[in-house]
Amino acid sequence: MSDKKVYLKPNVVLEPLYDRWYAWSHLISPATAAMNTIARHLTIMDSYLDDPAIHAEAVLNPKMKGGPFMDFNGERVAEVNALKDDILKRQHRTIEFAKACKELDKILAAEAKGFGLEPLYEKVPEILKGYVELYYDRNNNADYRLFESLLYKSEFYNREAQSIALWITNNDHRPFCLSTPRLDEADVLHLNIPFDHPGIDAISHMKRTARSLAEIKALFDITPEQEPLFDTFFTETPPPAYKRYTGDKIRMRYFGHACILVETKDVSILVDPLISYYGYESSIDHFSDADLPDVIDYVLITHNHQDHILFETLLPLRHKIKNLIVPRTCSGKLEDPDLKLMFNNIGFDNVVAVDPMETIEFVDTVITGLPFTGEHCDMNILTKSCFLVQISGFKLLFLADSRIVESALYRHIHNQIGDVDVLFLGMECDGAPLTWLYGPLLTKKITRDQDSSRRLAGSDCPKGMALVNIFKPKEAYVYAMGMEPWLEFISSIVYTDESNPIIQSNKLVKECEARGIIAERLYGEKELLYNRKEALVAETN
């Protein structure tokens, strides 16, 4: 078989890992990776080693899904302990860095009283010196910013901690991944390669283009012991031929969650890529990477949350992406890492950062970044952007998980962009509390009531309808709900008819329909065709 040309099977998962934990964006930036190592990974492992039975019981409780509990049925204690020891050994400098960040927070809180900060540089922990700048905000509160670009060039950007797990999936359902590391399994092949390894592009390209198995083995330095499992990931059967869209209309395809593909015969735009697999029986119809074009002109990233930046999707698509558009930030704030830096350092060399109200123009299309409020627990996060996509004057507005906290902002935006034709809005309006995502980055403990009041929440019906009233769309679609089964492993969301986000989104759909606005909560897959500057002309479910 090694001499024959083969294809990568369509249901092979390329799972990115960091210290054997599922890799998401806060595990790439050196500072956030350090903080998550000590305050998430090591904390969860210590808890499991202390009482595995509690974890085994908790993961069986649906209300605990998404909590800090390892899913090993109370077993594999020795392997967890060995992983912990390995992390403590390999990441000892990173762990020192994280502890120093917390120490510096305490030094500034105790000693920065509004006077000049220059004397305090002597008290900056040695490991942080040269990587931080001290400053006051306008209310005389001291803080520090990181020179993040230097951290990527330092010992604290640990590419050796990155790896890829290859395995075959036969369904859409997976356990929640953010609380359980990936230990060795008989059917999982671990490749100790960084995320910028060229082999990732090569093997991903093999989903459509056959290549010698011997060549791909050589690229990954596959050992004789690894060969039997590695060979099972490939087939001589070619995939279904991809049919490029050549129509005269604008085609919108919903791939699940916040992932939307907008195409014309000239351009393709993919928003917040999160793509499911195919090659097996699925509980619901859905598009997969078989339905993506060979070249994706623009990928738009709305914000830095793990359900909108999924490396498991983005790394295999890297070879297809001509331009990756991200929200701009260079604040140096620990809680707000720079996405352009991050993507550049994992092998994306075509990243464009945009500011609010900045435009990108090409062919007959204009992409505009827009302000994005809400869903970030009132943290000072700049790395977030809604997007307006205009094609021949037809306007599609992607509001992601926006929550309208001041309607005047959106009226100002409307004054600039006018009414839109189609609006997409996330309505996961309960949201996890602040500490679920940002907890490892905090130094000062907050109360449970404070934590509960600051949530990763999108719009409810009143706030959603306020946006509908401002932008006056002809069509309104609720998306980004985390409902599809292939989202559960990263979102932990399972709804019932009594769930508040379902109730709220049902109300919004009904209100829109009562006003003559086409409305729907998207689920699974959806395809719509639009005339340029005209209304809906065809629909396919």
Backbone hydrogen bonds, N-H to C=O, Kabsch-Sander energy under -0.5 kcal/mol:
donor,donor_aa,acceptor,acceptor_aa,energy
4,K,1,M,-1.2
6,V,211,R,-2.7
7,Y,235,T,-3.6
8,L,206,M,-1.8
9,K,233,F,-2.7
12,V,9,K,-1.4
13,V,11,N,-0.5
13,V,167,W,-3.9
15,E,13,V,-0.8
15,E,165,A,-2.9
17,L,163,S,-2.9
18,Y,21,W,-3.1
19,D,161,A,-2.6
21,W,18,Y,-2.1
22,Y,177,C,-0.6
23,A,16,P,-2.4
27,L,24,W,-2.5
28,I,25,S,-1.6
29,S,25,S,-1.2
33,A,29,S,-2.7
34,A,30,P,-1.9
35,M,31,A,-2.1
36,N,32,T,-2.3
37,T,33,A,-1.9
38,I,34,A,-1.7
39,A,35,M,-2.4
40,R,36,N,-1.6
41,H,36,N,-2.4
42,L,37,T,-2.6
44,I,40,R,-2.6
45,M,41,H,-2.4
46,D,42,L,-2.5
47,S,43,T,-2.1
48,Y,44,I,-2.4
49,L,45,M,-2.7
50,D,46,D,-1.8
51,D,47,S,-1.9
54,I,51,D,-0.7
55,H,51,D,-1.0
56,A,52,P,-2.3
57,E,53,A,-2.1
58,A,54,I,-2.4
59,V,55,H,-2.3
60,L,57,E,-0.8
61,N,58,A,-1.7
64,M,61,N,-2.2
65,K,62,P,-1.2
67,G,64,M,-2.4
69,F,67,G,-2.1
72,F,70,M,-1.0
75,E,72,F,-2.3
80,V,76,R,-2.1
81,N,77,V,-2.6
82,A,78,A,-2.1
83,L,79,E,-2.3
84,K,80,V,-2.5
85,D,81,N,-2.4
86,D,82,A,-2.2
87,I,83,L,-2.5
88,L,84,K,-2.6
89,K,85,D,-1.8
90,R,86,D,-2.9
91,Q,87,I,-2.7
92,H,89,K,-0.8
95,I,91,Q,-2.8
96,E,92,H,-1.8
97,F,93,R,-2.2
98,A,94,T,-2.3
99,K,95,I,-2.2
100,A,96,E,-2.1
101,C,97,F,-1.9
102,K,98,A,-1.7
103,E,99,K,-2.2
104,L,100,A,-2.7
105,D,101,C,-1.9
106,K,102,K,-1.7
107,I,103,E,-2.3
108,L,104,L,-2.5
109,A,105,D,-2.1
110,A,106,K,-1.9
111,E,107,I,-2.6
112,A,108,L,-1.9
113,K,111,E,-1.1
120,L,117,L,-1.4
121,Y,117,L,-0.6
121,Y,118,E,-1.4
122,E,119,P,-1.1
123,K,120,L,-1.4
124,V,120,L,-0.6
124,V,121,Y,-0.8
128,L,125,P,-2.1
129,K,125,P,-0.9
129,K,126,E,-0.9
131,Y,128,L,-2.5
132,V,128,L,-0.5
133,E,145,R,-2.2
135,Y,143,D,-2.5
137,D,141,N,-2.4
140,N,137,D,-2.0
143,D,135,Y,-2.6
145,R,133,E,-2.4
146,L,332,G,-2.9
147,F,131,Y,-2.3
148,E,146,L,-1.6
150,L,147,F,-0.9
151,L,147,F,-1.5
152,Y,148,E,-1.7
153,K,149,S,-0.5
153,K,150,L,-0.8
154,S,151,L,-1.3
157,Y,154,S,-1.3
158,N,156,F,-1.0
159,R,157,Y,-1.2
161,A,158,N,-1.4
162,Q,159,R,-1.4
163,S,17,L,-2.0
164,I,191,L,-2.5
165,A,15,E,-2.8
166,L,164,I,-0.5
166,L,189,L,-2.9
167,W,13,V,-1.5
169,T,11,N,-2.6
177,C,489,F,-2.7
180,T,177,C,-0.6
182,R,20,R,-3.8
183,L,181,P,-0.9
188,V,185,E,-1.4
189,L,166,L,-2.7
190,H,188,V,-0.6
191,L,164,I,-3.4
191,L,189,L,-0.5
192,N,190,H,-0.6
193,I,191,L,-2.1
197,H,194,P,-1.6
200,I,197,H,-1.6
201,D,197,H,-0.6
202,A,198,P,-1.9
203,I,199,G,-2.9
204,S,200,I,-1.9
205,H,201,D,-2.1
206,M,202,A,-0.7
207,K,204,S,-1.6
208,R,205,H,-1.5
209,T,205,H,-1.9
210,A,208,R,-0.5
211,R,6,V,-2.0
213,L,4,K,-1.6
214,A,2,S,-2.0
216,I,212,S,-1.7
217,K,213,L,-2.1
218,A,214,A,-2.1
219,L,215,E,-1.9
220,F,216,I,-1.4
221,D,217,K,-0.6
221,D,218,A,-0.6
222,I,217,K,-2.3
226,Q,223,T,-0.7
227,E,223,T,-1.4
230,F,226,Q,-2.5
231,D,227,E,-2.8
232,T,228,P,-0.7
232,T,229,L,-0.9
233,F,230,F,-1.6
234,F,231,D,-1.5
235,T,7,Y,-2.5
244,R,242,Y,-0.7
250,I,530,Y,-3.1
251,R,249,K,-0.6
251,R,263,E,-3.1
252,M,250,I,-0.5
252,M,528,L,-3.0
253,R,261,L,-2.7
254,Y,526,K,-3.0
255,F,253,R,-0.6
255,F,259,C,-2.6
256,G,259,C,-0.6
259,C,256,G,-2.4
260,I,258,A,-0.7
260,I,271,V,-1.0
261,L,253,R,-3.0
262,V,260,I,-0.5
262,V,269,I,-3.2
263,E,251,R,-2.8
264,T,267,V,-2.6
265,K,247,G,-0.6
269,I,262,V,-2.8
270,L,298,Y,-2.8
271,V,260,I,-2.9
272,D,300,L,-3.2
276,S,287,F,-0.5
278,Y,10,P,-0.6
289,D,276,S,-0.8
291,D,288,S,-2.0
292,L,289,D,-1.3
296,I,320,K,-2.4
297,D,295,V,-0.6
298,Y,268,S,-1.8
299,V,323,N,-2.5
300,L,270,L,-2.6
301,I,325,I,-2.5
302,T,300,L,-0.5
304,N,383,T,-1.0
305,H,303,H,-1.4
308,H,305,H,-2.2
309,I,305,H,-1.7
310,L,273,P,-0.6
311,F,309,I,-0.7
313,T,310,L,-1.4
314,L,310,L,-2.7
315,L,311,F,-2.5
317,L,313,T,-1.0
318,R,314,L,-0.8
318,R,315,L,-1.0
320,K,317,L,-2.1
321,I,317,L,-1.1
321,I,318,R,-0.6
322,K,296,I,-2.7
323,N,296,I,-0.6
323,N,297,D,-0.7
324,L,350,N,-2.6
325,I,299,V,-3.4
325,I,323,N,-0.6
326,V,324,L,-0.5
326,V,352,V,-2.5
328,R,354,V,-2.4
336,D,333,K,-1.8
339,L,337,P,-0.5
342,M,338,D,-2.0
343,F,339,L,-2.9
344,N,340,K,-2.4
345,N,341,L,-1.9
346,I,342,M,-0.5
346,I,343,F,-1.1
347,G,344,N,-1.1
348,F,343,F,-2.5
349,D,347,G,-0.7
352,V,324,L,-3.1
354,V,326,V,-2.5
357,M,369,G,-3.7
358,E,355,D,-2.0
360,I,367,I,-2.5
362,F,365,T,-2.6
365,T,362,F,-3.5
366,V,390,Q,-2.4
367,I,360,I,-2.9
368,T,388,L,-2.5
369,G,358,E,-2.4
370,L,386,C,-2.6
375,E,457,A,-0.8
377,C,455,R,-1.1
379,M,376,H,-2.3
381,I,379,M,-2.2
382,L,380,N,-0.6
384,K,382,L,-2.3
385,S,302,T,-3.0
386,C,370,L,-2.1
387,F,398,F,-2.0
388,L,368,T,-2.4
389,V,387,F,-0.5
389,V,396,L,-3.0
390,Q,366,V,-2.8
390,Q,388,L,-0.6
391,I,389,V,-0.5
391,I,394,F,-2.4
392,S,364,D,-2.6
392,S,390,Q,-0.5
394,F,391,I,-2.4
396,L,389,V,-2.7
396,L,394,F,-0.5
397,L,422,V,-3.1
398,F,387,F,-3.1
398,F,396,L,-0.6
399,L,397,L,-0.8
399,L,424,F,-2.6
402,S,399,L,-2.3
403,R,373,T,-2.4
405,V,403,R,-0.7
409,L,406,E,-1.2
410,Y,406,E,-0.7
411,R,407,S,-1.7
412,H,408,A,-2.3
413,I,409,L,-2.1
414,H,410,Y,-2.4
415,N,411,R,-2.0
416,Q,412,H,-0.8
416,Q,413,I,-1.0
417,I,413,I,-2.2
418,G,414,H,-2.8
420,V,471,F,-2.1
421,D,395,K,-1.4
422,V,395,K,-2.1
423,L,475,E,-2.1
424,F,397,L,-2.8
425,L,477,Y,-2.4
426,G,400,A,-3.1
427,M,479,Y,-0.8
429,C,427,M,-2.1
434,L,451,D,-1.2
434,L,454,R,-1.8
436,W,433,P,-1.4
437,L,433,P,-0.6
437,L,434,L,-1.0
438,Y,434,L,-2.4
439,G,435,T,-0.9
441,L,438,Y,-1.9
442,L,439,G,-1.7
451,D,447,T,-2.6
452,S,448,R,-2.6
453,S,449,D,-1.5
454,R,450,Q,-0.9
454,R,451,D,-0.8
455,R,453,S,-0.7
456,L,432,A,-3.1
457,A,455,R,-1.6
458,G,428,E,-2.4
459,S,402,S,-0.6
459,S,426,G,-1.4
464,G,460,D,-2.7
465,M,461,C,-3.1
466,A,462,P,-1.6
467,L,463,K,-1.4
468,V,464,G,-2.0
469,N,465,M,-2.9
470,I,466,A,-1.5
471,F,467,L,-2.6
472,K,468,V,-2.1
474,K,421,D,-1.2
475,E,421,D,-1.6
476,A,518,I,-2.9
477,Y,423,L,-3.1
478,V,520,E,-2.3
479,Y,425,L,-1.9
480,A,257,H,-2.4
487,L,484,E,-2.2
488,E,484,E,-0.6
488,E,485,P,-0.8
490,I,487,L,-1.8
491,S,487,L,-2.3
492,S,488,E,-2.0
499,S,496,T,-1.6
502,I,499,S,-0.6
503,I,499,S,-2.4
504,Q,500,N,-3.1
505,S,501,P,-2.1
506,N,502,I,-2.4
507,K,503,I,-2.0
508,L,504,Q,-2.0
509,V,505,S,-2.4
510,K,506,N,-2.2
511,E,507,K,-2.6
512,C,508,L,-2.5
513,E,509,V,-2.4
514,A,510,K,-2.3
515,R,511,E,-1.0
515,R,512,C,-0.9
516,G,513,E,-1.5
517,I,512,C,-2.8
518,I,474,K,-1.9
518,I,516,G,-0.5
520,E,476,A,-1.4
522,L,478,V,-2.6
522,L,520,E,-0.7
525,E,523,Y,-1.5
526,K,254,Y,-1.0
527,E,540,T,-1.6
528,L,252,M,-2.6
529,L,538,A,-1.8
530,Y,250,I,-2.6
531,N,535,A,-1.0
534,E,531,N,-1.8
537,V,529,L,-1.5
538,A,529,L,-1.1
540,T,527,E,-2.1
